[in-house]
């Protein structure tokens, strides 16, 4: 029998103090109201009547490939956040699981909105909480047609909320499960790029493909990722003033291997720094990419990154 964890109960036992990419507590709290858990979700907000006008937008040209729309910071205005994104030209969203509770919440959102898709999996910060029944729960969730990826998974040696050995072991297990489920993987790596690449190679992750989300690595990592057949996804970090090395890498990347994302509610791009991030702002990442690839128009960047996302996640 599968055991499903109540998202509220589970997250209350393990409040997060940092964003998945190490954005400081101070910065996160100034950008939005403090919440008990950055991945908590109040189901009553998802159960509000669906605004049918959200279903009637014209087709547009942007896909935000990494959001945390279940985050409690959206509990008061989730519907409005989604509506603003649709108005800004975001046609599709991928909302990400980081443990059992958030994976269930992501699937619930994807079932509710026809333009939202879900991923499932355990973030490296959270792998110390993995229980025996979790992988069976993910197998069950993966039967849902709206689940299009496995992740975010990987290694994060910056904070080591879970021990490095535990992270490596669970990373291997989850790549194996992703291969079993035939789902591309969404990779999180921080200060662990050599181990990340080694494990991806050893576990034959190239057979399912995937994406290095919120890419902020060096040229070596970019080349290794591309050699594995993976995509690189750029976030609001690309707009930061101190991101010159990353901009140089993004400038040299073949656009047919690039995705865009917000990682909202984290990593708000310029010119919205200091505010809670949301999917509408993914347009700023596209604009920055178009600036860096000066030979391309903004429309070409939008179109190509959208086609790339549809190809990787098999979204019609």
N, C-alpha and C positions, 0 to 999 in steps of 0.2 A: 504494500500500500504506500502511495506517495504521501509525504507529509508536507503541506504548504505552510510556510511561515507567514504570519501576519506582519505586513510591512511596518506598521506602527510599533508593534511590540518588539520586533527584532531591532529596529533602528534605535529605539530608546536604550537598548543595552550597550550600544557602541556609538556614541555621538562622534562625528568627525570634527577635527579642528583645523584641517587644511583642505584646500582644493585638491583634486586628483593630481594636479601638476605642481603642487607645492606653493601655490599662491598664498601669501601670508594671511593669518587670521585677521590681522588688523585691516588689510586691504579688503578682504572678503566682507568684513563687517561694515566697513564704510560704504561698500557698494550696495548692500542690501541689509534688511533687518536681520539681526542675529536669530538663528534658529537652532533648535536642539540638535538636529542632524541634517547635514547638507544633502543627504539622499532620502530623507524621510518623505512620506507622502500621506496626505489626508484624503482618504478615498471619497469622502463626501463631496469634495470639490470636483472630482472626476464624474460624479454621479449627477451633476446638475444637468438640466435639460440641454440638449445639443442645439447650438445655434445653426439652423439649416443654411443660413447665408454663407457660412464657412465652406459649404460644399459647392458653391456656385461660382467661384472665382474662375476667370479665364486661365488657360494653361500659361505657365510662366517658365522662367529659365534658371532658377536656382534650386539647389538641393543642399540643405544643411545636414551634413553627414554625421554630426556628433552633437547631440543635445542631451540635457538631463531635465526633460520637461516634467518629470515627476517631482522635482525638487520642491521642498516646502516653501521656498521663496516665491513660487508661482501660485500658491494656494488661493490667494485673494483675487488673482486676475489672470489665471491660466487661459481662459477663453479669449480674453482681450489680447494677450501676448501672441496667441496663435493667429488671431485675426490681423494684428499688425504685420506679422510676418507674411501672411498671404497677400496683404495689400502691398508689401514691399517687394513682391515677386518671388517669394519662396514657395515653390510648388510642393515640395516634399521634405519631410523631416525624418531623421533616424534618431530615436531616443534610446539611451544606452543603459544596459543593466550592469551593476557593479557587485551584486550579491543576489541571493535568492529573492529577497523582498523587492529590490529595485527592478530585477528582471521581470517579476510578476507585474509590477506597476507599469513597466514599459509595454508589456504585452496588452495590458488593460487599455492603455492609451491608444495603442495601434488598432485594437478592436473597435474603438470608439470613433476614430477618425480615419477615413479611407486614404488619406495622404500622409499618414504617419506609419512608420515601420519600426520594428524593435530589434534590439540585440539582447543576448543573454550571456551571463558569465560572471566571473569573480575578479574584481580589481586586485592587483597585487597587495594593496594595503589591507585588504579584507580576507586574504586566503587563510589566515590563522583561525578564522571562524568556520571554515568549511566542515560540514558534517557528512556522515556516511551517505545520507539520503539526497544530498544536494544534486549530484550528477544525474540521478534518476529524475529529479524534479526538472532539471534542464532538458533532459530527453523528452519529458512530457510537454514542456513549453515549446520545444522546437517543432512539435507537430502542427503548431499554429502557422498558417500560411503567411502571416505578417512578420514572422521572425526570419530575418534575412542575414544575420551575422552572429558570430560568437565573440563576445568581448564587452568591456575592454579587459584584456588580460596582458600579462607581461611581467616586467621586473622594475622595481623602484628601490634603488639602494640609497636614495637621498635621506629618507626618513626611517626606512626599515621598520614600519609599523608591524610588518610580519618579517620574520627572520629571512635572511637571504636564501638559506637552504630550503626553507618552507616555500618561499616564492618560486624557486627553481623547480622544485618537485611538482607544485600545483600548476605551474606554467606548462610543464611537459604533459601532465594529465589532461589539461584543458585543450591543448593542441590536439591530443589524441582523440578527445571527445568531439572537437570541432570536425576532425577528419571523419569520424564515424557519422556525424550528422550532415556532412558535406556542406558546411557553412564556412565562408571566409572569416578570417580572424581580424579583430581590431586590436592593434598592439599599442600598449603603453610602455615606454621605456624611459628611465631617467637614471643617469649615472651608472648604466648597466648595459651599454650598447654591445660590448663584445660578447657577454654572456647571452644577451637576447638573440643576436645573430647566430651564435653557435647552436643554441637550442632550436631555433627555427629550422636550421639546416638539418640537425640530427633527427628532428621529428618530422621531416619532410613536409613542412608547412607550405612549401611552394606548390604542392599538389592541390591545395584548396585556395591559395592566394589570400590576400588581405591588404591591410592598410596600416601604416605607421601614423596613428592619429596625433594631432597637435604636434607635428614634426618640429623639433627644435635641436636636432642633432647636427653633427658636422658632415663634411663632404664624404668622409669614409662611410658613415652610416647611410647616407643617401645612396651612394653607389651600391653598397651591399644590399640595401632594400630593393633597389631597382633590379639588381642581378637575380634576386629571388622571385622577381615578377610581381612585387608588391607595389602599391601606390603610396604616395606621400600626401598627407592631408595638412594643409596650412590653416592656422587659426588667427585670431586677432593679434597674436604675438607679432605677426608679420608687419603690423602697422606701428609697432612700438618704435620710439625714437632710438632706443639702444639695441635694435635688432639688425644692425648693418650686416654682420656675418650671415645671418639667416636669409636676409634679402638677397645676398650674393648667391647663395645656394639655390634659392627659389628661382632666381633669374636664369640659372643654367639647367633647370629641370625640364625635360620634355613635357609639354602641357598635357599630352595624352596619358600621363601617369600621375596627374595631380587632382586632388579633391580639395574642397573647402569646407570649413566647419566653424562653429562658434565655441563649442565646449561650454555653452551657457549652462548655468549662470556665471561661469568663471571667465577670466581672460577677456574682458570687455575691450573691443578695439577702439583706437582713436577714430573719431573725435568724442566718443562716449565714455572715456575713462572716468571712473568714479561712480558710474551707474551700474546697476545690475545688468548683466549681459542677457540678450535674448536673440532668438533666431533671425529677426529682421535685420540684425547688424551683420549677418554674413555677407551682405552686399559690400561692406567695407573691405572684406578680405578679397573679394573678386576685383574690386577697384584697385587695390594695391598690387595684385598679380598683373592686372592689365598695365599698370604703370611700369612694373618691372619688365614685362614682356612688351616693350614699346612697339614692336612690329604688329601686335595684335590689338584688335578693338576689344572694348569691354564686352560687347555682345559675343565675340568669339570665345572669350574666356568663360563667360557664363555658359554658353552652349557646350563647350568641350568638357568642362568640369561636371556638368549635368549628365552628359553622355557617359563619362567615366564612372560616375556613381551608379548609374543604371546598369552598366555592364558588370561592375564588381558585385553589386548586391542583387543582381537579376531582378530589377524592378521594371515592370512593363511601362 
